[in-house]
Amino acid sequence: MRPFVESLRRLYIAGRITIQKLESFLAEGKINDAEYAYIVG
């Protein structure tokens, strides 16, 4: 997985980034569906 995605996953697990922010990254094309599932899964 890309370092950016790994970083987002760590932030999400730590509660420092919201699901809404991840959804906006998904909508903007910064992450794809598989990466989103990996982060929140």
N, CA, C and O of each residue as an XYZ file, in Angstrom:
164
protein
N       0.848     -1.184      0.000
C       0.000      0.000      0.000
C       0.891      1.244      0.000
O       2.003      1.236      0.528
N       0.378      2.294     -0.597
C       1.140      3.552     -0.679
C       1.369      4.143      0.722
O       0.529      3.992      1.610
N       2.498      4.807      0.907
C       2.760      5.435      2.216
C       1.668      6.414      2.641
O       1.342      6.505      3.825
N       1.102      7.146      1.683
C       0.020      8.078      1.996
C      -1.171      7.349      2.618
O      -1.756      7.816      3.595
N      -1.517      6.213      2.045
C      -2.650      5.419      2.542
C      -2.339      4.835      3.918
O      -3.197      4.825      4.801
N      -1.117      4.351      4.097
C      -0.708      3.825      5.413
C      -0.799      4.923      6.475
O      -1.242      4.676      7.597
N      -0.382      6.117      6.117
C      -0.441      7.250      7.036
C      -1.888      7.584      7.398
O      -2.208      7.811      8.565
N      -2.758      7.611      6.388
C      -4.181      7.867      6.661
C      -4.763      6.804      7.564
O      -5.567      7.113      8.444
N      -4.371      5.548      7.363
C      -4.881      4.452      8.194
C      -4.460      4.637      9.647
O      -5.270      4.468     10.559
N      -3.200      4.981      9.861
C      -2.732      5.220     11.232
C      -3.492      6.376     11.874
O      -3.875      6.294     13.041
N      -3.711      7.446     11.124
C      -4.450      8.596     11.651
C      -5.897      8.230     11.970
O      -6.436      8.659     12.990
N      -6.521      7.444     11.107
C      -7.905      7.025     11.328
C      -8.019      6.145     12.572
O      -8.919      6.331     13.391
N      -7.118      5.202     12.704
C      -7.131      4.310     13.868
C      -6.917      5.100     15.158
O      -7.516      4.795     16.190
N      -6.059      6.116     15.088
C      -5.775      6.938     16.260
C      -6.887      7.958     16.544
O      -6.855      8.640     17.569
N      -7.865      8.061     15.641
C      -8.960      8.997     15.839
C      -8.619     10.425     15.477
O      -9.306     11.353     15.903
N      -7.563     10.615     14.693
C      -7.124     11.968     14.360
C      -7.613     12.433     12.995
O      -7.350     13.565     12.590
N      -8.326     11.558     12.286
C      -8.932     11.932     11.006
C     -10.320     11.302     10.967
O     -10.516     10.176     11.425
N     -11.280     12.042     10.414
C     -12.670     11.570     10.430
C     -12.999     10.778      9.169
O     -12.308     10.863      8.153
N     -14.064     10.015      9.269
C     -14.557      9.266      8.113
C     -15.005     10.230      7.017
O     -14.890      9.917      5.832
N     -15.512     11.394      7.404
C     -15.929     12.390      6.412
C     -14.742     12.883      5.594
O     -14.865     13.094      4.387
N     -13.599     13.068      6.238
C     -12.397     13.495      5.518
C     -11.946     12.407      4.554
O     -11.551     12.700      3.425
N     -12.003     11.162      4.992
C     -11.642     10.054      4.099
C     -12.594      9.987      2.904
O     -12.165      9.726      1.780
N     -13.884     10.223      3.148
C     -14.857     10.217      2.061
C     -14.584     11.347      1.071
O     -14.793     11.184     -0.131
N     -14.118     12.489      1.571
C     -13.784     13.582      0.655
C     -12.549     13.238     -0.168
O     -12.492     13.569     -1.352
N     -11.562     12.581      0.433
C     -10.395     12.119     -0.335
C     -10.824     11.141     -1.425
O     -10.295     11.172     -2.536
N     -11.779     10.277     -1.108
C     -12.299      9.319     -2.075
C     -13.001     10.045     -3.225
O     -12.781      9.723     -4.393
N     -13.841     11.020     -2.895
C     -14.577     11.781     -3.913
C     -13.636     12.584     -4.810
O     -13.900     12.755     -6.000
N     -12.528     13.078     -4.230
C     -11.563     13.884     -4.984
C     -10.592     13.023     -5.793
O      -9.812     13.545     -6.590
N     -10.641     11.704     -5.589
C      -9.746     10.825     -6.328
C      -8.364     10.678     -5.728
O      -7.464     10.135     -6.369
N      -8.182     11.157     -4.498
C      -6.875     11.028     -3.832
C      -6.630      9.606     -3.349
O      -5.486      9.168     -3.234
N      -7.716      8.889     -3.068
C      -7.639      7.465     -2.739
C      -8.712      6.750     -3.555
O      -9.695      7.364     -3.968
N      -8.523      5.454     -3.784
C      -9.531      4.681     -4.529
C     -10.373      3.846     -3.563
O     -10.150      3.856     -2.353
N     -11.341      3.128     -4.124
C     -12.275      2.349     -3.280
C     -11.553      1.299     -2.441
O     -11.878      1.107     -1.269
N     -10.573      0.618     -3.037
C      -9.839     -0.418     -2.318
C      -9.036      0.182     -1.168
O      -8.976     -0.389     -0.079
N      -8.426      1.329     -1.415
C      -7.647      1.999     -0.357
C      -8.567      2.472      0.768
O      -8.223      2.360      1.945
N      -9.723      2.993      0.408
C     -10.696      3.419      1.416
C     -11.120      2.249      2.297
O     -11.175      2.361      3.522
N     -11.415      1.132      1.654
C     -11.818     -0.064      2.404
C     -10.705     -0.540      3.323
O     -10.966     -0.971      4.446
N      -9.471     -0.464      2.855
C      -8.318     -0.856      3.671
C      -8.186      0.043      4.900
O      -7.924     -0.442      6.001
N      -8.367      1.339      4.714
C      -8.216      2.296      5.818
C      -9.294      2.078      6.880
O      -8.987      2.001      8.069
N     -10.554      1.980      6.455
C     -11.639      1.895      7.440
C     -11.944      0.473      7.885
O     -12.664      0.258      8.861
N     -11.388     -0.501      7.159
C     -11.665     -1.904      7.458
C     -10.922     -2.348      8.644
O     -11.034     -3.507      9.044
